[in-house]
Amino acid sequence: MFKHILANAGNINWMAIFALITFFLLFVISAIAIFGKSKSYINKMSHLPLEDNFNNTEI
């Protein structure tokens, strides 16, 4: 079935270009999201799993 679809698709270079553009855009968006965070936010999140000062009132 897939052979039939790809045989009739003709020139499928646009699929490779679309995949490359999609990957590049996701990479750029994630890099902007990561490097756009403030230093204080990153420090707060990095120490969060190590803190023991949480309320455990449900137990």
C-alpha positions in Angstrom: 0.0 0.0 0.0 2.7 2.5 0.9 4.7 1.6 -2.2 1.7 2.4 -4.3 1.2 5.8 -2.5 4.9 6.7 -2.8 5.1 5.6 -6.4 2.2 7.8 -7.4 3.5 10.8 -5.3 6.0 11.8 -7.9 8.8 14.0 -6.6 8.7 13.6 -2.8 11.5 16.0 -2.0 9.0 18.3 -0.5 8.5 15.8 2.3 12.2 16.0 3.2 12.2 19.8 3.1 9.0 19.9 5.2 10.6 17.5 7.8 13.8 19.6 7.9 11.8 22.9 8.3 9.6 21.4 11.0 12.6 20.1 13.0 14.5 23.4 12.6 11.4 25.4 13.8 10.9 23.2 16.8 14.6 23.4 17.7 14.6 27.2 17.4 11.4 27.6 19.5 12.7 25.3 22.2 16.1 27.1 22.3 14.2 30.5 22.7 12.1 29.0 25.4 15.1 27.7 27.3 17.4 30.7 26.9 14.5 33.1 27.5 14.0 31.9 31.1 15.4 34.1 33.9 18.3 32.9 36.0 16.2 33.1 39.2 13.5 30.9 37.7 16.1 28.3 36.7 17.7 28.3 40.1 14.2 27.9 41.8 13.3 25.0 39.5 16.7 23.3 40.0 16.4 23.4 43.8 12.7 22.4 43.9 13.2 18.6 44.0 15.7 19.0 46.9 13.4 21.1 49.2 11.6 19.3 52.0 9.3 22.1 53.1 6.0 21.0 51.6 2.7 20.5 53.4 1.6 16.9 53.6 -1.9 17.5 55.0 -3.6 14.8 52.9 -1.9 11.9 54.6 
